[in-house]
Amino acid sequence: MGETGGIALAMASVLALLGMGWLALAMEVHWAQVHGREGPPAGSAPRLRWLGAGALLGALALCLRADHASMAALVWVMLLAAAALGVALTLAWRPAALRWLWPARR
């Protein structure tokens, strides 16, 4: 893996975090934790789900670009686990830190 592989993996990590964050915000309970009110605005939850899924697929594509398929799949699954843990811990201790992912309109 060369320099471009490392950049691709760094970008995949960012996309995994974004994807997990958007998927979490699509849930009413996490939206309320982050924004202090019930549920995302009308029509936002499906968009958050699509963005989250797209970001996770983008992370997979970047992992595949960085390494061969068997290693890329392993790295991608590990990135998903790490990103899920990072978002879960952020929701537990500093939920307002995720507000920048999808600002609420008031």
C-alpha positions as CSV (number, residue, x, y, z in Angstrom):
1,M,0.0,0.0,0.0
2,G,1.4,3.3,-1.1
3,E,0.7,6.9,-0.2
4,T,-2.6,6.9,-2.1
5,G,-3.7,3.8,-0.2
6,G,-3.1,5.6,3.1
7,I,-5.1,8.6,1.9
8,A,-7.9,6.3,0.7
9,L,-8.1,4.6,4.1
10,A,-8.1,8.0,6.0
11,M,-10.9,9.1,3.7
12,A,-12.7,5.8,4.3
13,S,-12.4,6.4,8.1
14,V,-14.0,9.8,7.8
15,L,-16.8,8.5,5.6
16,A,-17.5,5.6,8.1
17,L,-17.8,8.1,10.9
18,L,-20.1,10.4,8.9
19,G,-22.2,7.5,7.8
20,M,-22.7,6.1,11.3
21,G,-23.4,9.6,12.6
22,W,-26.1,10.2,9.9
23,L,-27.6,6.8,10.5
24,A,-27.8,7.6,14.3
25,L,-29.4,11.0,13.7
26,A,-32.1,9.3,11.5
27,M,-33.4,7.7,14.8
28,E,-35.7,9.8,16.9
29,V,-34.1,9.0,20.2
30,H,-30.6,10.1,19.0
31,W,-32.0,13.1,17.2
32,A,-33.6,14.2,20.5
33,Q,-30.2,13.6,22.3
34,V,-28.4,15.8,19.9
35,H,-30.9,18.5,19.2
36,G,-33.0,18.4,22.3
37,R,-36.4,17.8,20.6
38,E,-38.4,14.9,19.3
39,G,-37.6,13.5,15.9
40,P,-35.9,15.0,12.8
41,P,-37.9,17.4,10.7
42,A,-40.3,15.9,8.1
43,G,-38.4,14.2,5.3
44,S,-35.0,14.4,7.0
45,A,-34.9,10.9,8.3
46,P,-35.0,9.2,4.9
47,R,-32.3,11.6,3.6
48,L,-30.2,10.9,6.7
49,R,-30.5,7.1,6.1
50,W,-29.6,7.5,2.4
51,L,-26.6,9.7,3.2
52,G,-25.5,7.3,5.9
53,A,-25.7,4.3,3.6
54,G,-24.0,6.1,0.8
55,A,-21.2,7.2,3.1
56,L,-20.7,3.6,4.3
57,L,-20.6,2.3,0.7
58,G,-18.2,5.1,-0.2
59,A,-16.0,3.9,2.6
60,L,-16.1,0.4,1.2
61,A,-15.2,1.7,-2.3
62,L,-12.2,3.5,-0.8
63,C,-11.1,0.4,1.1
64,L,-11.3,-1.6,-2.1
65,R,-9.2,1.1,-3.8
66,A,-6.5,0.9,-1.1
67,D,-6.1,-2.9,-0.9
68,H,-7.1,-6.2,-2.4
69,A,-10.7,-7.4,-1.8
70,S,-10.2,-9.8,1.1
71,M,-8.1,-7.3,3.1
72,A,-10.4,-4.4,2.1
73,A,-13.5,-6.2,3.4
74,L,-11.8,-6.9,6.7
75,V,-10.6,-3.3,7.1
76,W,-14.1,-2.0,6.1
77,V,-15.8,-4.1,8.8
78,M,-13.2,-2.9,11.4
79,L,-13.8,0.7,10.3
80,L,-17.6,0.2,10.7
81,A,-17.1,-1.2,14.2
82,A,-14.7,1.7,15.2
83,A,-17.0,4.3,13.7
84,A,-20.1,2.8,15.5
85,L,-18.2,2.8,18.8
86,G,-17.1,6.4,18.3
87,V,-20.6,7.6,17.5
88,A,-22.0,5.6,20.4
89,L,-19.5,7.1,22.9
90,T,-20.1,10.6,21.5
91,L,-23.9,10.1,22.0
92,A,-23.2,8.9,25.6
93,W,-20.9,11.7,26.7
94,R,-21.2,14.7,24.3
95,P,-24.3,14.3,22.1
96,A,-24.2,18.0,21.1
97,A,-20.9,17.4,19.4
98,L,-22.8,15.6,16.6
99,R,-25.0,18.6,15.9
100,W,-22.8,19.8,13.0
101,L,-23.7,16.6,11.0
102,W,-27.2,17.9,10.4
103,P,-28.1,21.3,11.9
104,A,-31.8,21.5,13.0
105,R,-33.9,24.3,11.5
106,R,-35.8,26.2,14.2
